[in-house]
Amino acid sequence: MSQNLSIRPDSRPSRPSSSAAASKSRRRSASRTAARGSASRAGRPLPPGPRFLQILGAVKVLAGLLLLVAISWEVIAGGKHFSRPYLAVQFVVCLLFLCDFFVRWGADGWSARFFWRNLFYLLLSVPYLNIVSWSGVTLSRGAAMLLGLVPLLRAFLAMTIVVGWLVGNRVRRLLAAYIFTVVVFTYISALIFYDYELPVNPHLHGFGNALWWAWMNVTTVGAAIFPVTAIGKLFSVLLPSLGMMFFPIFTTYVLQEYAPSKTKDRDE
C-alpha cells in the first residue's frame, strides 16, 4: 500500500521582523516627504510636521497651567463675578486651543472624520464665559463657575496626553496618567467645593479646609465637613468613586513591575 505524502505550507501568520517594521517606517517617512514636496511644488501650504505638533502640545499644557492658576486666584480671592484679567486669560487660552484644533485638522487634510472624532475638543475650546460677558447677560456665580471650567477640562485632557508622552511603558503610562487625573481632579473639586460651599456651609473656614475635604474623600476616609449644596454633594460621590478606581490600577502596576522579577529570582 502506498501513501501519498504532501507537504502543506504553514498556515500560521508570521510576525513581521524588526527589519520589515523599520522598512515600513522608512516608506512612511518617504511618502510624507514626497507629499510635502508635491504640496510645495503645487503652491499649497505645507502641513505641519510632528515636531511642530509636539511643540504646540507643550504650549497647550503651559496655557492650561496658566488657566488653572488664574481660576484658582479668582476662586480664592472671592467676588460675585469673574474679573476682566481672568476673562482675558481665558479668551487667549481658548483662542490657542481653537488654533490647535484647526492646525491639526489642516494637517489631516481637512477630513470629515477628523472633525467628527474631535468635535468634543472643539466644543470644549469655545470661550463660553467670554461670549456671555460680551452679550451683556448676567449669570450667577455658580453658573459662571461651571462655564469657566469648560476650557479647563480641555487643558486637563491636553495635560493627560503629554503625561502619556513622557512615560514609555504602557502600564506605567496608565498609572502616571491616572495619578495625574486624581491629583488634578481632586484640586479642581476642592476649588468648586470652596466656591459653592463657602457662603452657606458654617464648617468651611478656608480653602485649606476644602482641599483637606477633597483629599479625605478621594482616599475614601471621609471628612467632618459635610456638603450642603447639590454640587458639593455630587462631588462627595465622585471623589470616592475615583479613589476606588485608582486602587485596582495601582495593584496592576505593582504586579506588572515586581511579580516577574520575583519569579525570576525564585527560578534562579
N, C-alpha and C positions, 0 to 999 in steps of 0.2 A: 504494500500500500504506500503510495507516495503522498507526501504532504507538500502543499504549496505554501511556501513561506513568503510573506510580503512585509516589507519594512514600511511602517507608517511614519510620516514625519510627526514630530512632537507638536501637538496642537496647542500646548500651553503658550500664552504670550510671553515673550521675553522682555525683561526690563531694559529700558534704554540705558546704555552706558553713559559714563560721565563725559566721554568724548562726543557722543551724539548730542547730549544736552548742551555742551559748550558750542558745538557746531550750530545747533538751533538758535542759541542766543546770539551768535555772530550773525546769522542770517537775519534775525530780527533787527539787530543794530544796523546792518547794511540796508535793510529795507526802509528803516526810519530815516537814515541818512539820505537815501535816494529820494524819498518823499519830500524831505526838506529841500533838497537840491532842485527838484522839479517845481516845487512851490516858489522857490526863489527865482527860477528862470521864468515862471509864468507871471511874476509880479505880484503874487499873493503874499500876505503876511505869513511869516514862519510861525508854526505852532511852538509854544514854549517847551523847553526841554525839561527833563526830570530834575536837573539841578535847580532850575528856576522855581519849579513847583515845590521843592523841598524848602527853599528859602521863603517862599510865600507861606508855607505851612508854619515855619518858625515865627514869621511876623504875625500870623494869626494867633499863635499862642501868647506872644507878648501883648497883643491887643486884648486878648481875653483876660490876662492877668491885670492889665490896666483897668479894664471894666470891673473886675472883681474888687479891686482896691477902691475904685470910685463909688460903687454901690455900697461897700462896707462903710465908707466915710459918711455917705448920706444917711444910712440907717442908724448908725451910732450917734451921729450928730442930732438926729431928730428933725422935726419940722413937718408941716402938713403937706407940703408939695416938694417935688424934686427941684433942685436949684438949676440955674442956667448952665453953670460949668459942667454939671453931670449930664445934662441933656446934650451939650456939645460933645462930650466924650463919647456918649452912646451913639450919637449920629456918625462920628468919624469911624468908630469901630464897626458899626453896621455897614457903612459905606465900603470899608475894607472887605468885609465878608461878602458883600454883593459883587465886588470886583473879583474876588477869588472864585466865586461861582461862575461868572461869565468867562473868566480866563480859562478855567478848566473845561467849561462847555465848549469854548472855541478850540481848545486842544483836542477835544474828542470829535471835532468835525461838525459841531452844532447838531448832533444826533438827537432825535426824539427820545431814544432810550435813555441817554444820559439825563435829559431834562426830567423825565418822569421818575427815574430812580433817585434823583437828588432834589426833587421838589420840596421835600421836607426841610432840607437845609436852606433852600431859598426862602421858604416861609419864615424860618427862624431868623433870617438875616434882615428882615424888614424892620426899620425903626418905628415900631407902632407908637411908642410913647412920644416920639417927636412929632409924628403925624397928628396925634390927638392934641398935642400942645399947639401946633400951628393952626389947627381948626378952631381953636378957642373953646373946646369942650373941657369942662372942669370935672375931673374924676376924683373919687375918694382916694384916700391914701392907700387903702388895701388894693383897689383895682389898679392904681398906678404902679404899685409894687409888683403885681403879677405881670403887667405888661413890661416892666423894666427887666424882669428876669428872663424874658424870651431870648434876647440876644446873648445873655449869659449862658443859656443852655447850648446855644450854637458854639460859643467859645469853649464850653466844657467838652463837647464832642471833639473839637479840634485838639484839645489838650490830651484827650484819651488816645487819639490816633498817634500823636507824637510820642507818647509814653510807649506805645507798641513798637515804634521805630527803634527806640533806644535799647530794647531788650530783644535778644536774638532768639533764645529758646522759646518754644511755643507755650510750654507750661509756665515758664517764668513771665512771659509776656501777658498771659492771662492773669496771673497773680498780681503783677505790677499794675495792670490796668484796673483790676478790681480794688486794690488798695487805694489807688488814686481816686477811684469813684467814691469809695467810702469816705475818704478824708474830705473831698470837695463837697460831696452831698451833705455830709454832717455839718460842715461850716455854713453852707447856704441855708440849711434847715435852721441853724441857730440864728442866722440873720432874720429869716422870715418869722420865726417864733418870737424873737425880740420885738420886731416891728409890730406884730399883731397883738401880742400879749401884754406889752408894757403898759398901755393905757388902762387895761381892765383887770390885770392879774396882780393882786397885792403881794404875792410871794416872789415876784420877779423884780429884782432891785438893780439890775445892770446887765450889760452884755456878757459879762463873765458868768453870771447865773444861767443865761440862755445857752452859752457854749457848754457849760457843765451838764445842763439838762440834755442837750443833744448827744453828747458822748456817752452819758449814762444810759440813754435809751438805745443807742446803736450797739452797745455791748450787752443789751438785754438785762441790765441790772435794775434800771428804773431810777427815778429821781423823786425827791419830795415836792417838786414843783409840778402841779397838775394843770394841764391846759384848760382854758376857759372858752376860747373861740373855736369855731369849727375848723379853721386852718390849723390851729395848734393841735387839736385832736387828730386831724388827718396825719400830721407829721409824727405824732406819737405812735401811730400804727406803722407808718412807712419805715421809720428808723429801725425798730426791732426786726422788721422783716428783712431789711437789707443786712443787718448784722447776722441774722440766722443763715442767710445765703452765703455769707463770707466763710463760715467755718468749713463746709464741705470742700470749697476751693482750696483753702489753706491745707486741709488734710490731703487732698490730691497732690498738692505741690510737695509736701513732706514725703509722701510715699514715692513720688516720681524721682525725687532727688536722692533720698537716703536708703530706700529699700534695695536698689540694685547693688550699691556699694556694700551693704551688709551681707547680701547673698554671695557676693564675690569673696569677701573676707572669710565667710563660712566654708566656701569651697576650697580655698587655699589652706 
